[in-house]
């Protein structure tokens, strides 16, 4: 007894798909523009890795705290593992920053003036 297409409303299951025609974004020249996350692939990969490391480390710290409160023999090993996890997680988070800096250096950044900058340039030109 699951949900049918009608249970999801007029869009059915398709309303949750990201590859629908309405989601396609076109630039000023009519060219297709990828409306993804805005992060380059390597940076996105490093960010996902860092989030997973942070989540695992938080679980390790919570287990260490609970073992310490319960005065279980596993407390000392869990504290040591949590400390090691914290070091590894710090490396993972720094890896996101380093990967982003390397990507910017290798590929450059396309910089376009904002609307405020264009207005100022037009005022100076007058």
Backbone atoms as SQL, in Angstrom:
CREATE TABLE atoms (id INTEGER PRIMARY KEY, chain TEXT, resi INTEGER, resn TEXT, atom TEXT, x REAL, y REAL, z REAL);
INSERT INTO atoms VALUES
  (1, 'A', 1, 'UNK', 'N', 0.849, -1.182, 0.000),
  (2, 'A', 1, 'UNK', 'CA', 0.000, 0.000, 0.000),
  (3, 'A', 1, 'UNK', 'C', 0.887, 1.234, 0.000),
  (4, 'A', 2, 'UNK', 'N', 1.355, 1.619, -1.161),
  (5, 'A', 2, 'UNK', 'CA', 2.216, 2.793, -1.267),
  (6, 'A', 2, 'UNK', 'C', 1.469, 3.967, -1.869),
  (7, 'A', 3, 'UNK', 'N', 2.222, 5.007, -2.137),
  (8, 'A', 3, 'UNK', 'CA', 1.644, 6.203, -2.735),
  (9, 'A', 3, 'UNK', 'C', 1.593, 6.045, -4.248),
  (10, 'A', 4, 'UNK', 'N', 0.542, 6.551, -4.833),
  (11, 'A', 4, 'UNK', 'CA', 0.430, 6.509, -6.289),
  (12, 'A', 4, 'UNK', 'C', 0.789, 7.878, -6.842),
  (13, 'A', 5, 'UNK', 'N', 0.845, 7.996, -8.165),
  (14, 'A', 5, 'UNK', 'CA', 1.160, 9.270, -8.801),
  (15, 'A', 5, 'UNK', 'C', 0.153, 10.348, -8.427),
  (16, 'A', 6, 'UNK', 'N', -1.099, 9.958, -8.270),
  (17, 'A', 6, 'UNK', 'CA', -2.146, 10.935, -7.966),
  (18, 'A', 6, 'UNK', 'C', -1.971, 11.526, -6.570),
  (19, 'A', 7, 'UNK', 'N', -1.342, 10.787, -5.656),
  (20, 'A', 7, 'UNK', 'CA', -1.167, 11.278, -4.288),
  (21, 'A', 7, 'UNK', 'C', -0.210, 12.458, -4.202),
  (22, 'A', 8, 'UNK', 'N', 0.625, 12.627, -5.199),
  (23, 'A', 8, 'UNK', 'CA', 1.619, 13.694, -5.169),
  (24, 'A', 8, 'UNK', 'C', 1.111, 14.987, -5.785),
  (25, 'A', 9, 'UNK', 'N', -0.081, 15.029, -6.233),
  (26, 'A', 9, 'UNK', 'CA', -0.639, 16.252, -6.800),
  (27, 'A', 9, 'UNK', 'C', -0.517, 16.281, -8.311),
  (28, 'A', 10, 'UNK', 'N', -0.773, 17.457, -8.916),
  (29, 'A', 10, 'UNK', 'CA', -0.811, 17.544, -10.369),
  (30, 'A', 10, 'UNK', 'C', 0.526, 17.258, -11.035),
  (31, 'A', 11, 'UNK', 'N', 1.623, 17.506, -10.359),
  (32, 'A', 11, 'UNK', 'CA', 2.928, 17.266, -10.971),
  (33, 'A', 11, 'UNK', 'C', 3.379, 15.824, -10.855),
  (34, 'A', 12, 'UNK', 'N', 2.695, 15.029, -10.041),
  (35, 'A', 12, 'UNK', 'CA', 3.110, 13.652, -9.824),
  (36, 'A', 12, 'UNK', 'C', 4.501, 13.599, -9.225),
  (37, 'A', 13, 'UNK', 'N', 5.215, 12.511, -9.453),
  (38, 'A', 13, 'UNK', 'CA', 6.574, 12.382, -8.948),
  (39, 'A', 13, 'UNK', 'C', 7.518, 13.327, -9.677),
  (40, 'A', 14, 'UNK', 'N', 7.152, 13.742, -10.874),
  (41, 'A', 14, 'UNK', 'CA', 8.049, 14.567, -11.686),
  (42, 'A', 14, 'UNK', 'C', 8.307, 15.940, -11.075),
  (43, 'A', 15, 'UNK', 'N', 7.469, 16.375, -10.129),
  (44, 'A', 15, 'UNK', 'CA', 7.682, 17.696, -9.561),
  (45, 'A', 15, 'UNK', 'C', 8.959, 17.746, -8.721),
  (46, 'A', 16, 'UNK', 'N', 9.535, 16.586, -8.374),
  (47, 'A', 16, 'UNK', 'CA', 10.747, 16.559, -7.582),
  (48, 'A', 16, 'UNK', 'C', 11.985, 16.276, -8.417),
  (49, 'A', 17, 'UNK', 'N', 11.835, 16.098, -9.709),
  (50, 'A', 17, 'UNK', 'CA', 12.985, 15.834, -10.563),
  (51, 'A', 17, 'UNK', 'C', 13.680, 17.135, -10.914),
  (52, 'A', 18, 'UNK', 'N', 15.010, 17.101, -10.984),
  (53, 'A', 18, 'UNK', 'CA', 15.757, 18.319, -11.284),
  (54, 'A', 18, 'UNK', 'C', 16.049, 18.467, -12.776),
  (55, 'A', 19, 'UNK', 'N', 15.679, 17.481, -13.589),
  (56, 'A', 19, 'UNK', 'CA', 15.987, 17.574, -15.013),
  (57, 'A', 19, 'UNK', 'C', 14.758, 17.940, -15.842),
  (58, 'A', 20, 'UNK', 'N', 13.810, 18.616, -15.218),
  (59, 'A', 20, 'UNK', 'CA', 12.618, 19.028, -15.951),
  (60, 'A', 20, 'UNK', 'C', 12.957, 20.203, -16.867),
  (61, 'A', 21, 'UNK', 'N', 12.131, 20.432, -17.854),
  (62, 'A', 21, 'UNK', 'CA', 12.386, 21.506, -18.821),
  (63, 'A', 21, 'UNK', 'C', 12.319, 22.882, -18.154),
  (64, 'A', 22, 'UNK', 'N', 11.491, 23.027, -17.114),
  (65, 'A', 22, 'UNK', 'CA', 11.367, 24.342, -16.457),
  (66, 'A', 22, 'UNK', 'C', 12.633, 24.724, -15.709),
  (67, 'A', 23, 'UNK', 'N', 13.464, 23.729, -15.369),
  (68, 'A', 23, 'UNK', 'CA', 14.670, 24.002, -14.610),
  (69, 'A', 23, 'UNK', 'C', 15.829, 24.446, -15.492),
  (70, 'A', 24, 'UNK', 'N', 15.692, 24.369, -16.786),
  (71, 'A', 24, 'UNK', 'CA', 16.756, 24.740, -17.689),
  (72, 'A', 24, 'UNK', 'C', 16.926, 26.258, -17.662),
  (73, 'A', 25, 'UNK', 'N', 18.178, 26.692, -17.487),
  (74, 'A', 25, 'UNK', 'CA', 18.475, 28.115, -17.402),
  (75, 'A', 25, 'UNK', 'C', 19.287, 28.504, -18.624),
  (76, 'A', 26, 'UNK', 'N', 18.897, 29.598, -19.252),
  (77, 'A', 26, 'UNK', 'CA', 19.604, 30.090, -20.429),
  (78, 'A', 26, 'UNK', 'C', 20.193, 31.459, -20.141),
  (79, 'A', 27, 'UNK', 'N', 21.385, 31.701, -20.660),
  (80, 'A', 27, 'UNK', 'CA', 22.054, 32.979, -20.476),
  (81, 'A', 27, 'UNK', 'C', 21.504, 34.021, -21.435),
  (82, 'A', 28, 'UNK', 'N', 22.154, 35.201, -21.440),
  (83, 'A', 28, 'UNK', 'CA', 21.689, 36.301, -22.276),
  (84, 'A', 28, 'UNK', 'C', 21.787, 35.971, -23.763),
  (85, 'A', 29, 'UNK', 'N', 22.803, 35.193, -24.146),
  (86, 'A', 29, 'UNK', 'CA', 22.990, 34.850, -25.547),
  (87, 'A', 29, 'UNK', 'C', 22.151, 33.669, -25.997),
  (88, 'A', 30, 'UNK', 'N', 21.327, 33.126, -25.118),
  (89, 'A', 30, 'UNK', 'CA', 20.505, 31.983, -25.463),
  (90, 'A', 30, 'UNK', 'C', 21.193, 30.651, -25.252),
  (91, 'A', 31, 'UNK', 'N', 22.431, 30.687, -24.708),
  (92, 'A', 31, 'UNK', 'CA', 23.164, 29.452, -24.458),
  (93, 'A', 31, 'UNK', 'C', 22.718, 28.834, -23.141),
  (94, 'A', 32, 'UNK', 'N', 22.787, 27.505, -23.090),
  (95, 'A', 32, 'UNK', 'CA', 22.418, 26.788, -21.875),
  (96, 'A', 32, 'UNK', 'C', 23.433, 27.087, -20.779),
  (97, 'A', 33, 'UNK', 'N', 22.952, 27.381, -19.591),
  (98, 'A', 33, 'UNK', 'CA', 23.805, 27.637, -18.436),
  (99, 'A', 33, 'UNK', 'C', 23.507, 26.571, -17.398),
  (100, 'A', 34, 'UNK', 'N', 24.555, 25.915, -16.889),
  (101, 'A', 34, 'UNK', 'CA', 24.370, 24.902, -15.861),
  (102, 'A', 34, 'UNK', 'C', 24.012, 25.596, -14.559),
  (103, 'A', 35, 'UNK', 'N', 22.846, 25.297, -14.018),
  (104, 'A', 35, 'UNK', 'CA', 22.385, 25.919, -12.781),
  (105, 'A', 35, 'UNK', 'C', 22.613, 24.982, -11.606),
  (106, 'A', 36, 'UNK', 'N', 23.790, 24.365, -11.565),
  (107, 'A', 36, 'UNK', 'CA', 24.113, 23.420, -10.497),
  (108, 'A', 36, 'UNK', 'C', 24.404, 24.147, -9.197),
  (109, 'A', 37, 'UNK', 'N', 25.254, 23.537, -8.377),
  (110, 'A', 37, 'UNK', 'CA', 25.529, 24.083, -7.060),
  (111, 'A', 37, 'UNK', 'C', 26.430, 25.314, -7.126),
  (112, 'A', 38, 'UNK', 'N', 27.082, 25.551, -8.232),
  (113, 'A', 38, 'UNK', 'CA', 27.973, 26.696, -8.330),
  (114, 'A', 38, 'UNK', 'C', 29.394, 26.352, -7.908),
  (115, 'A', 39, 'UNK', 'N', 29.614, 25.165, -7.342),
  (116, 'A', 39, 'UNK', 'CA', 30.952, 24.752, -6.954),
  (117, 'A', 39, 'UNK', 'C', 31.573, 23.898, -8.052),
  (118, 'A', 40, 'UNK', 'N', 32.854, 24.080, -8.315),
  (119, 'A', 40, 'UNK', 'CA', 33.524, 23.189, -9.262),
  (120, 'A', 40, 'UNK', 'C', 33.558, 21.766, -8.710),
  (121, 'A', 41, 'UNK', 'N', 33.687, 20.799, -9.590),
  (122, 'A', 41, 'UNK', 'CA', 33.652, 19.398, -9.211),
  (123, 'A', 41, 'UNK', 'C', 34.609, 18.999, -8.095),
  (124, 'A', 42, 'UNK', 'N', 35.917, 19.323, -8.201),
  (125, 'A', 42, 'UNK', 'CA', 36.841, 18.923, -7.136),
  (126, 'A', 42, 'UNK', 'C', 36.512, 19.570, -5.789),
  (127, 'A', 43, 'UNK', 'N', 36.064, 20.810, -5.820),
  (128, 'A', 43, 'UNK', 'CA', 35.711, 21.498, -4.574),
  (129, 'A', 43, 'UNK', 'C', 34.469, 20.856, -3.963),
  (130, 'A', 44, 'UNK', 'N', 33.496, 20.518, -4.809),
  (131, 'A', 44, 'UNK', 'CA', 32.286, 19.864, -4.312),
  (132, 'A', 44, 'UNK', 'C', 32.622, 18.521, -3.680),
  (133, 'A', 45, 'UNK', 'N', 33.529, 17.758, -4.327),
  (134, 'A', 45, 'UNK', 'CA', 33.944, 16.468, -3.785),
  (135, 'A', 45, 'UNK', 'C', 34.616, 16.630, -2.426),
  (136, 'A', 46, 'UNK', 'N', 35.513, 17.617, -2.311),
  (137, 'A', 46, 'UNK', 'CA', 36.192, 17.863, -1.034),
  (138, 'A', 46, 'UNK', 'C', 35.197, 18.301, 0.037),
  (139, 'A', 47, 'UNK', 'N', 34.197, 19.087, -0.356),
  (140, 'A', 47, 'UNK', 'CA', 33.197, 19.545, 0.613),
  (141, 'A', 47, 'UNK', 'C', 32.343, 18.383, 1.118),
  (142, 'A', 48, 'UNK', 'N', 31.967, 17.487, 0.229),
  (143, 'A', 48, 'UNK', 'CA', 31.177, 16.313, 0.641),
  (144, 'A', 48, 'UNK', 'C', 32.011, 15.448, 1.578),
  (145, 'A', 49, 'UNK', 'N', 33.277, 15.259, 1.235),
  (146, 'A', 49, 'UNK', 'CA', 34.167, 14.473, 2.098),
  (147, 'A', 49, 'UNK', 'C', 34.277, 15.118, 3.477),
  (148, 'A', 50, 'UNK', 'N', 34.391, 16.440, 3.531),
  (149, 'A', 50, 'UNK', 'CA', 34.513, 17.142, 4.806),
  (150, 'A', 50, 'UNK', 'C', 33.239, 17.015, 5.635),
  (151, 'A', 51, 'UNK', 'N', 32.101, 17.091, 4.995),
  (152, 'A', 51, 'UNK', 'CA', 30.836, 16.959, 5.735),
  (153, 'A', 51, 'UNK', 'C', 30.711, 15.561, 6.331),
  (154, 'A', 52, 'UNK', 'N', 31.100, 14.550, 5.576),
  (155, 'A', 52, 'UNK', 'CA', 31.048, 13.177, 6.094),
  (156, 'A', 52, 'UNK', 'C', 32.011, 13.022, 7.275),
  (157, 'A', 53, 'UNK', 'N', 33.221, 13.578, 7.154),
  (158, 'A', 53, 'UNK', 'CA', 34.175, 13.505, 8.250),
  (159, 'A', 53, 'UNK', 'C', 33.663, 14.209, 9.503),
  (160, 'A', 54, 'UNK', 'N', 33.043, 15.362, 9.332),
  (161, 'A', 54, 'UNK', 'CA', 32.489, 16.093, 10.479),
  (162, 'A', 54, 'UNK', 'C', 31.387, 15.270, 11.143),
  (163, 'A', 55, 'UNK', 'N', 30.526, 14.668, 10.349),
  (164, 'A', 55, 'UNK', 'CA', 29.437, 13.870, 10.922),
  (165, 'A', 55, 'UNK', 'C', 29.972, 12.668, 11.699),
  (166, 'A', 56, 'UNK', 'N', 30.946, 11.971, 11.125),
  (167, 'A', 56, 'UNK', 'CA', 31.513, 10.804, 11.809),
  (168, 'A', 56, 'UNK', 'C', 32.222, 11.229, 13.093),
  (169, 'A', 57, 'UNK', 'N', 32.943, 12.339, 13.038),
  (170, 'A', 57, 'UNK', 'CA', 33.646, 12.816, 14.225),
  (171, 'A', 57, 'UNK', 'C', 32.678, 13.216, 15.327),
  (172, 'A', 58, 'UNK', 'N', 31.574, 13.844, 14.961),
  (173, 'A', 58, 'UNK', 'CA', 30.577, 14.196, 15.976),
  (174, 'A', 58, 'UNK', 'C', 29.999, 12.950, 16.644),
  (175, 'A', 59, 'UNK', 'N', 29.778, 11.910, 15.868),
  (176, 'A', 59, 'UNK', 'CA', 29.284, 10.653, 16.449),
  (177, 'A', 59, 'UNK', 'C', 30.341, 10.069, 17.382),
  (178, 'A', 60, 'UNK', 'N', 31.612, 10.083, 16.975),
  (179, 'A', 60, 'UNK', 'CA', 32.685, 9.561, 17.820),
  (180, 'A', 60, 'UNK', 'C', 32.790, 10.331, 19.130),
  (181, 'A', 61, 'UNK', 'N', 32.684, 11.653, 19.046),
  (182, 'A', 61, 'UNK', 'CA', 32.751, 12.474, 20.258),
  (183, 'A', 61, 'UNK', 'C', 31.574, 12.171, 21.173),
  (184, 'A', 62, 'UNK', 'N', 30.391, 12.008, 20.604),
  (185, 'A', 62, 'UNK', 'CA', 29.222, 11.708, 21.423),
  (186, 'A', 62, 'UNK', 'C', 29.372, 10.342, 22.113),
  (187, 'A', 63, 'UNK', 'N', 29.874, 9.355, 21.398),
  (188, 'A', 63, 'UNK', 'CA', 30.096, 8.034, 21.999),
  (189, 'A', 63, 'UNK', 'C', 31.142, 8.131, 23.109),
  (190, 'A', 64, 'UNK', 'N', 32.199, 8.917, 22.876),
  (191, 'A', 64, 'UNK', 'CA', 33.232, 9.084, 23.899),
  (192, 'A', 64, 'UNK', 'C', 32.672, 9.742, 25.153),
  (193, 'A', 65, 'UNK', 'N', 31.836, 10.755, 24.970),
  (194, 'A', 65, 'UNK', 'CA', 31.227, 11.437, 26.124),
  (195, 'A', 65, 'UNK', 'C', 30.312, 10.483, 26.875),
  (196, 'A', 66, 'UNK', 'N', 29.476, 9.757, 26.162),
  (197, 'A', 66, 'UNK', 'CA', 28.550, 8.840, 26.826),
  (198, 'A', 66, 'UNK', 'C', 29.304, 7.708, 27.543),
  (199, 'A', 67, 'UNK', 'N', 30.370, 7.195, 26.925),
  (200, 'A', 67, 'UNK', 'CA', 31.172, 6.162, 27.590),
  (201, 'A', 67, 'UNK', 'C', 31.849, 6.721, 28.838),
  (202, 'A', 68, 'UNK', 'N', 32.296, 7.970, 28.760),
  (203, 'A', 68, 'UNK', 'CA', 32.924, 8.588, 29.927),
  (204, 'A', 68, 'UNK', 'C', 31.915, 8.783, 31.056),
  (205, 'A', 69, 'UNK', 'N', 30.719, 9.218, 30.718),
  (206, 'A', 69, 'UNK', 'CA', 29.689, 9.410, 31.742),
  (207, 'A', 69, 'UNK', 'C', 29.265, 8.089, 32.371),
  (208, 'A', 70, 'UNK', 'N', 29.261, 7.032, 31.570),
  (209, 'A', 70, 'UNK', 'CA', 28.864, 5.721, 32.079),
  (210, 'A', 70, 'UNK', 'C', 30.022, 4.992, 32.749),
  (211, 'A', 71, 'UNK', 'N', 31.219, 5.570, 32.701),
  (212, 'A', 71, 'UNK', 'CA', 32.426, 4.972, 33.288),
  (213, 'A', 71, 'UNK', 'C', 32.654, 3.549, 32.778),
  (214, 'A', 72, 'UNK', 'N', 32.587, 3.430, 31.451),
  (215, 'A', 72, 'UNK', 'CA', 32.807, 2.156, 30.781),
  (216, 'A', 72, 'UNK', 'C', 34.273, 2.085, 30.370),
  (217, 'A', 73, 'UNK', 'N', 34.836, 0.889, 30.263),
  (218, 'A', 73, 'UNK', 'CA', 36.238, 0.725, 29.886),
  (219, 'A', 73, 'UNK', 'C', 36.531, 1.262, 28.500),
  (220, 'A', 74, 'UNK', 'N', 35.492, 1.390, 27.664),
  (221, 'A', 74, 'UNK', 'CA', 35.673, 1.854, 26.287),
  (222, 'A', 74, 'UNK', 'C', 35.904, 3.370, 26.207),
  (223, 'A', 75, 'UNK', 'N', 35.808, 4.062, 27.340),
  (224, 'A', 75, 'UNK', 'CA', 35.905, 5.528, 27.326),
  (225, 'A', 75, 'UNK', 'C', 37.264, 6.007, 26.819),
  (226, 'A', 76, 'UNK', 'N', 38.350, 5.451, 27.358),
  (227, 'A', 76, 'UNK', 'CA', 39.684, 5.917, 26.954),
  (228, 'A', 76, 'UNK', 'C', 39.962, 5.671, 25.472),
  (229, 'A', 77, 'UNK', 'N', 39.710, 4.469, 24.939),
  (230, 'A', 77, 'UNK', 'CA', 39.928, 4.293, 23.496),
  (231, 'A', 77, 'UNK', 'C', 39.053, 5.210, 22.644),
  (232, 'A', 78, 'UNK', 'N', 37.824, 5.443, 23.066),
  (233, 'A', 78, 'UNK', 'CA', 36.943, 6.312, 22.282),
  (234, 'A', 78, 'UNK', 'C', 37.411, 7.768, 22.319),
  (235, 'A', 79, 'UNK', 'N', 37.940, 8.197, 23.454),
  (236, 'A', 79, 'UNK', 'CA', 38.472, 9.565, 23.526),
  (237, 'A', 79, 'UNK', 'C', 39.665, 9.693, 22.589),
  (238, 'A', 80, 'UNK', 'N', 40.541, 8.694, 22.575),
  (239, 'A', 80, 'UNK', 'CA', 41.696, 8.743, 21.670),
  (240, 'A', 80, 'UNK', 'C', 41.262, 8.732, 20.205),
  (241, 'A', 81, 'UNK', 'N', 40.266, 7.914, 19.896),
  (242, 'A', 81, 'UNK', 'CA', 39.751, 7.877, 18.520),
  (243, 'A', 81, 'UNK', 'C', 39.088, 9.211, 18.160),
  (244, 'A', 82, 'UNK', 'N', 38.383, 9.811, 19.108),
  (245, 'A', 82, 'UNK', 'CA', 37.731, 11.104, 18.846),
  (246, 'A', 82, 'UNK', 'C', 38.766, 12.197, 18.603),
  (247, 'A', 83, 'UNK', 'N', 39.858, 12.167, 19.344),
  (248, 'A', 83, 'UNK', 'CA', 40.932, 13.153, 19.126),
  (249, 'A', 83, 'UNK', 'C', 41.547, 12.960, 17.743),
  (250, 'A', 84, 'UNK', 'N', 41.815, 11.706, 17.376),
  (251, 'A', 84, 'UNK', 'CA', 42.348, 11.438, 16.042),
  (252, 'A', 84, 'UNK', 'C', 41.352, 11.863, 14.961),
  (253, 'A', 85, 'UNK', 'N', 40.076, 11.601, 15.199),
  (254, 'A', 85, 'UNK', 'CA', 39.044, 12.022, 14.245),
  (255, 'A', 85, 'UNK', 'C', 38.981, 13.524, 14.091),
  (256, 'A', 86, 'UNK', 'N', 39.206, 14.239, 15.193),
  (257, 'A', 86, 'UNK', 'CA', 39.199, 15.703, 15.128),
  (258, 'A', 86, 'UNK', 'C', 40.351, 16.213, 14.269),
  (259, 'A', 87, 'UNK', 'N', 41.512, 15.591, 14.410),
  (260, 'A', 87, 'UNK', 'CA', 42.667, 15.985, 13.589),
  (261, 'A', 87, 'UNK', 'C', 42.387, 15.715, 12.113),
  (262, 'A', 88, 'UNK', 'N', 41.848, 14.546, 11.822),
  (263, 'A', 88, 'UNK', 'CA', 41.541, 14.190, 10.432),
  (264, 'A', 88, 'UNK', 'C', 40.459, 15.101, 9.864),
  (265, 'A', 89, 'UNK', 'N', 39.456, 15.433, 10.672),
  (266, 'A', 89, 'UNK', 'CA', 38.382, 16.316, 10.205),
  (267, 'A', 89, 'UNK', 'C', 38.917, 17.717, 9.931),
  (268, 'A', 90, 'UNK', 'N', 39.825, 18.183, 10.775),
  (269, 'A', 90, 'UNK', 'CA', 40.433, 19.500, 10.528),
  (270, 'A', 90, 'UNK', 'C', 41.165, 19.498, 9.193),
  (271, 'A', 91, 'UNK', 'N', 41.889, 18.417, 8.893),
  (272, 'A', 91, 'UNK', 'CA', 42.561, 18.298, 7.603),
  (273, 'A', 91, 'UNK', 'C', 41.530, 18.312, 6.465),
  (274, 'A', 92, 'UNK', 'N', 40.416, 17.607, 6.655),
  (275, 'A', 92, 'UNK', 'CA', 39.388, 17.550, 5.614),
  (276, 'A', 92, 'UNK', 'C', 38.766, 18.902, 5.325),
  (277, 'A', 93, 'UNK', 'N', 38.520, 19.669, 6.383),
  (278, 'A', 93, 'UNK', 'CA', 37.934, 21.005, 6.181),
  (279, 'A', 93, 'UNK', 'C', 38.939, 21.939, 5.525),
  (280, 'A', 94, 'UNK', 'N', 40.205, 21.848, 5.934),
  (281, 'A', 94, 'UNK', 'CA', 41.232, 22.669, 5.281),
  (282, 'A', 94, 'UNK', 'C', 41.420, 22.261, 3.823),
  (283, 'A', 95, 'UNK', 'N', 41.198, 20.987, 3.528),
  (284, 'A', 95, 'UNK', 'CA', 41.314, 20.501, 2.159),
  (285, 'A', 95, 'UNK', 'C', 40.306, 21.191, 1.236),
  (286, 'A', 96, 'UNK', 'N', 39.123, 21.494, 1.747),
  (287, 'A', 96, 'UNK', 'CA', 38.132, 22.215, 0.936),
  (288, 'A', 96, 'UNK', 'C', 38.683, 23.578, 0.558),
  (289, 'A', 97, 'UNK', 'N', 39.250, 24.277, 1.524),
  (290, 'A', 97, 'UNK', 'CA', 39.774, 25.621, 1.273),
  (291, 'A', 97, 'UNK', 'C', 40.945, 25.565, 0.292),
  (292, 'A', 98, 'UNK', 'N', 41.878, 24.614, 0.508),
  (293, 'A', 98, 'UNK', 'CA', 43.041, 24.502, -0.374),
  (294, 'A', 98, 'UNK', 'C', 42.613, 24.116, -1.788),
  (295, 'A', 99, 'UNK', 'N', 41.676, 23.174, -1.896),
  (296, 'A', 99, 'UNK', 'CA', 41.204, 22.756, -3.221),
  (297, 'A', 99, 'UNK', 'C', 40.542, 23.915, -3.950),
  (298, 'A', 100, 'UNK', 'N', 39.773, 24.712, -3.244),
  (299, 'A', 100, 'UNK', 'CA', 39.127, 25.868, -3.872),
  (300, 'A', 100, 'UNK', 'C', 40.174, 26.879, -4.351),
  (301, 'A', 101, 'UNK', 'N', 41.182, 27.145, -3.522),
  (302, 'A', 101, 'UNK', 'CA', 42.223, 28.091, -3.922),
  (303, 'A', 101, 'UNK', 'C', 42.985, 27.589, -5.153),
  (304, 'A', 102, 'UNK', 'N', 43.289, 26.293, -5.188),
  (305, 'A', 102, 'UNK', 'CA', 43.989, 25.732, -6.342),
  (306, 'A', 102, 'UNK', 'C', 43.123, 25.820, -7.596),
  (307, 'A', 103, 'UNK', 'N', 41.827, 25.546, -7.465),
  (308, 'A', 103, 'UNK', 'CA', 40.945, 25.599, -8.625),
  (309, 'A', 103, 'UNK', 'C', 40.873, 27.022, -9.168),
  (310, 'A', 104, 'UNK', 'N', 40.787, 27.997, -8.274),
  (311, 'A', 104, 'UNK', 'CA', 40.720, 29.392, -8.721),
  (312, 'A', 104, 'UNK', 'C', 42.020, 29.792, -9.418),
  (313, 'A', 105, 'UNK', 'N', 43.152, 29.359, -8.894),
  (314, 'A', 105, 'UNK', 'CA', 44.430, 29.698, -9.524),
  (315, 'A', 105, 'UNK', 'C', 44.570, 29.070, -10.905),
  (316, 'A', 106, 'UNK', 'N', 44.116, 27.825, -11.047),
  (317, 'A', 106, 'UNK', 'CA', 44.287, 27.122, -12.324),
  (318, 'A', 106, 'UNK', 'C', 43.285, 27.567, -13.381),
  (319, 'A', 107, 'UNK', 'N', 42.069, 27.835, -12.975),
  (320, 'A', 107, 'UNK', 'CA', 41.012, 28.115, -13.949),
  (321, 'A', 107, 'UNK', 'C', 40.581, 29.572, -13.991),
  (322, 'A', 108, 'UNK', 'N', 41.008, 30.361, -13.049),
  (323, 'A', 108, 'UNK', 'CA', 40.602, 31.756, -13.026),
  (324, 'A', 108, 'UNK', 'C', 39.143, 31.895, -12.641),
  (325, 'A', 109, 'UNK', 'N', 38.729, 33.115, -12.448),
  (326, 'A', 109, 'UNK', 'CA', 37.356, 33.403, -12.077),
  (327, 'A', 109, 'UNK', 'C', 36.807, 34.390, -13.075),
  (328, 'A', 110, 'UNK', 'N', 35.638, 34.105, -13.604),
  (329, 'A', 110, 'UNK', 'CA', 34.989, 35.029, -14.507),
  (330, 'A', 110, 'UNK', 'C', 34.313, 36.083, -13.652),
  (331, 'A', 111, 'UNK', 'N', 34.781, 37.295, -13.753),
  (332, 'A', 111, 'UNK', 'CA', 34.264, 38.362, -12.905),
  (333, 'A', 111, 'UNK', 'C', 33.462, 39.336, -13.756),
  (334, 'A', 112, 'UNK', 'N', 32.226, 39.553, -13.393),
  (335, 'A', 112, 'UNK', 'CA', 31.390, 40.534, -14.074),
  (336, 'A', 112, 'UNK', 'C', 30.938, 41.553, -13.054),
  (337, 'A', 113, 'UNK', 'N', 30.954, 42.811, -13.414),
  (338, 'A', 113, 'UNK', 'CA', 30.539, 43.830, -12.451),
  (339, 'A', 113, 'UNK', 'C', 29.069, 43.667, -12.077),
  (340, 'A', 114, 'UNK', 'N', 28.776, 43.961, -10.839),
  (341, 'A', 114, 'UNK', 'CA', 27.383, 43.906, -10.401),
  (342, 'A', 114, 'UNK', 'C', 26.621, 45.091, -10.961),
  (343, 'A', 115, 'UNK', 'N', 25.322, 45.082, -10.781),
  (344, 'A', 115, 'UNK', 'CA', 24.509, 46.177, -11.303),
  (345, 'A', 115, 'UNK', 'C', 24.903, 47.499, -10.650),
  (346, 'A', 116, 'UNK', 'N', 25.289, 47.477, -9.376),
  (347, 'A', 116, 'UNK', 'CA', 25.703, 48.703, -8.692),
  (348, 'A', 116, 'UNK', 'C', 26.980, 49.238, -9.327),
  (349, 'A', 117, 'UNK', 'N', 27.926, 48.344, -9.637),
  (350, 'A', 117, 'UNK', 'CA', 29.180, 48.784, -10.256),
  (351, 'A', 117, 'UNK', 'C', 28.913, 49.371, -11.636),
  (352, 'A', 118, 'UNK', 'N', 27.971, 48.770, -12.382),
  (353, 'A', 118, 'UNK', 'CA', 27.656, 49.314, -13.707),
  (354, 'A', 118, 'UNK', 'C', 27.028, 50.697, -13.592),
  (355, 'A', 119, 'UNK', 'N', 26.162, 50.876, -12.598),
  (356, 'A', 119, 'UNK', 'CA', 25.529, 52.188, -12.422),
  (357, 'A', 119, 'UNK', 'C', 26.577, 53.250, -12.102),
  (358, 'A', 120, 'UNK', 'N', 27.547, 52.903, -11.253),
  (359, 'A', 120, 'UNK', 'CA', 28.600, 53.865, -10.912),
  (360, 'A', 120, 'UNK', 'C', 29.437, 54.204, -12.135),
  (361, 'A', 121, 'UNK', 'N', 29.737, 53.198, -12.946),
  (362, 'A', 121, 'UNK', 'CA', 30.545, 53.440, -14.155),
  (363, 'A', 121, 'UNK', 'C', 29.784, 54.332, -15.129),
  (364, 'A', 122, 'UNK', 'N', 28.466, 54.141, -15.233),
  (365, 'A', 122, 'UNK', 'CA', 27.680, 54.977, -16.124),
  (366, 'A', 122, 'UNK', 'C', 27.633, 56.415, -15.615),
  (367, 'A', 123, 'UNK', 'N', 27.542, 56.577, -14.299),
  (368, 'A', 123, 'UNK', 'CA', 27.496, 57.938, -13.732),
  (369, 'A', 123, 'UNK', 'C', 28.823, 58.659, -13.967),
  (370, 'A', 124, 'UNK', 'N', 29.932, 57.944, -13.817),
  (371, 'A', 124, 'UNK', 'CA', 31.248, 58.562, -14.043),
  (372, 'A', 124, 'UNK', 'C', 31.417, 58.948, -15.503),
  (373, 'A', 125, 'UNK', 'N', 30.857, 58.154, -16.403),
  (374, 'A', 125, 'UNK', 'CA', 30.992, 58.414, -17.832),
  (375, 'A', 125, 'UNK', 'C', 30.211, 59.637, -18.295),
  (376, 'A', 126, 'UNK', 'N', 29.208, 60.023, -17.565),
  (377, 'A', 126, 'UNK', 'CA', 28.379, 61.170, -17.972),
  (378, 'A', 126, 'UNK', 'C', 29.028, 62.460, -17.771);
